[in-house]
Amino acid sequence: IQTGALDITVKPRDAVLTVWRGAEKITKLDKVPIGKYMVETRREGYEDERITVEVAYGETTRAEINMKEKLSRLAVNSEPPDAEVYLDGQKKGKTNIIINNVPFGRHTVGLRKQGYSDYEEKIVVNGNAATAVNAKMERKFEDVEGMVTVPAGTFFMGEGSTRRELYLESFQLDKYEVTNGRYRKFIEAGGYENQSWWTPEGWSWKNSHNVTRPFFWDSGKYNS
């Protein structure tokens, strides 16, 4: 029988290689009958590849197969937005964002935002539809003397038919009631002109109502 040889190189190297001669699976490639062969490669996270090669008498037929990674999309959203996004340690932008050409398989998504605890989630990308990460970031507070941190969670508000369950992010609270004298320092230090001390909703309310201090602040009844 006239024979030749096959020398097949596959990338990635741990892919499964199968060689067929018709319906017969060939396991030894150093001495095979001349003719045409079907070469198949498979690996999780990669597109299956199939090529045809021909072996000539007394020669070694060489072929190199570079498999293509399966790619998908990853949508990363956060509350609040504009958090830095890291995919497997590499910075990809800021939320809310869609990352294209993400290889199939396991990945780690990390989020960072000033004033919030770092967020990390393990994901598996394995489909044509975009994989989604929807992160709820927790506020991070410095230990401040005289204040306590209230953890995020749900609570019930209202009574009877108006009773409903709400979610509240973590926040810091004074251990003791704020006196008018202490609050005056906040006003005089420009607290009503510095947006960083306000939530977006609170800042919008303050501006739309032209609020510069608490109601009745100058009445003398509560602030004599």
N, C-alpha and C positions, 0 to 999 in steps of 0.2 A: 504494500500500500504506500503510495506517495504521500509524504507528510511534510509539514512545516511547523511553525510555532507562532504563538500569539503572545504579545507583551502589551498589556493594557494598564495604563496609569489613570487613576481616578482622583479628583479633588472634589470634596474632602476625602482623605485617605480612609476614613472609617465607613465609607459608603458600602452597601452590599452590591457585589458584582456578580452577575449571572451571564453565562455564555451558552447560547443554544445553537445546535446544528439540527435544523428542523425541529422535531419534538424532543430531541435528546439534549439533556443538560450535560455540558462538558465541564469536568472538574480539573483536569490536567491540561495545561496550556503549552507545555514545552514540546509536545509531540502530538499533533493533530492532523487528521486527513486534510488534504487540500480541498478548497471549496469556500463557500460563503457561510458566515456565522452572524448571528444576531447577538449583540452585546447590550445588556440592560443594567442600569444602575438605579438604586433606590436608597434614600436616606430621609429620615424625618426632618421636615423643615426645608426640603429641597424638591425641585421639580424632578420627576422621573425622566431619565434620559434613555434613548434607544438609538443605536447606530448599527450599520451593517459593515462588516469587514470581510476581506477575502484573503485566504491563505494560499500562497504559491509554493510550489515544490522547492524544498530545501531552503526556504527563506523565513525570516521572522517578520511578521506583520505587527507594526507598532501603532498604537492609537492612544490619544490622550483625551480624557473626558473631563471637562470643567463644568460641574453641575451648578445650576442656577438656584439661588436661595428663593424660597417663597416669601413674598413681601406683602405686608398689609398696612393699615393705617391705625394710628393710636390717637384718640381724642382725650386730652387732659384738661379737666375743668376744676376750678376750686372756688370756694367761698371763704374769704373774699378772693377776688381775682388778682391778677398781676403778680402771682407767685412765680419764682424762678423754677423752671422744670429741668430735672436731670433724668436722663434715661441711661441706666447702667453706668452712672457716674459722669456722663457727658451732658453738658448744658445744651438745651434745645430751644430755649426761649422762655416766654412767660405765658401763664394761663390767661385766658382760655385759648388753647392751641390744638391744632391737628398736626401730628407728626407723620409724614409719609415714609414709605419704604422701610418699614420696621420688619425685621426678619421674624419668621415664625419661631416660637419657642418661649422660654421663660425669660422674663426681664424684671428689673427693679426700677420703679418710678419713685423719684424723690422730689419733694417740693420744699422751697425755702422762702420765707417772707419775714421781713423785719417786724418784730413784735409778736411773732407767732412761733409756736413749736414746730420743728421740722416734721414733715410728713413723709412716710415711706409705705409703699404698697408693692407686693409681689404680684405679677400678672403673668398670664399665658396668652400669647397671641397665636391663634390657630385657625383663623377664618378670613374670608374675603371682606366681610363687613368689618368696620372699624371697631376696635376694642376701646372701651370707655373707662376712664378713671374719673370719678366724681369725689373730690376730696373736701371734707369739712375741716378746716384748720382751726386749731385751738389757740387762743390768745396766750401769750407767755408774759408773765409779770415778774418784775424784780421784787425781791423781798423788801418791803418798805415798812419801817417801824410805825406802828399805829394803824396798820391796815391788814385786812385778811383777804384771801383769794377765795371767791365762790366758784366752785367748779361748774362747768357747763352741764346742762341737763334740762329735763322737762319739768313743768309745773302746771298746776291748774289755776285758771283765772275765771272770775265770775261766779255767779250762783244760778241755780235753777236752769232755765233754758239757755242762758247765756254762758254757762260753764263750759270751758274748752281747755284743751291741753296745748301748751305752747312750749317752744324750745328757746332757751336763752343761752348765749355764749358765756363762757367764763368771764368774770370781771372782778375788780378789786373794790373793796368797800371799807370805809373808815370804821374802826371799832366803836367810835363814839359819834354822836350827832355833831354836825358841822355848825359851829357858832357863826353868828352874823359877823363877828370880828374876823374870823378866819376867812369867811367867804368874801369879805371886803378886800382882802389881800389878793384874791383871785381876780376880782374886777379891776383893781388898780394896777395889777400886773399885765393887763391887756388880755385877760382870758376870753373876753367876748369878741376880740379881734383876731385871735389865733385859732385857725381852723383845726390845727393838730389836736386840740382838746375836745373836739366835737365829732360825733358820728356824722356821716353824710346827710342822714335824715334830719338830725338835730341842727346842723349848720344851715340846711335849706329852710327849716322852720324859723330859725333865728333871723335870717335875712328877710324872709317874706313878711315877717311881722315886725321887723325893725326893732328887735329886742336887744337892749344893751345892759340890762340888769333884771333881777326878778321883779315880778309885779308887786306893787305896794312897797318897794324898797325905800322910796322917799316919803312914804306917808307919815312916818314918825310913830305910827302905832306899833309896828313890830321892830323898828330900827331906831329907837330914840337915842 
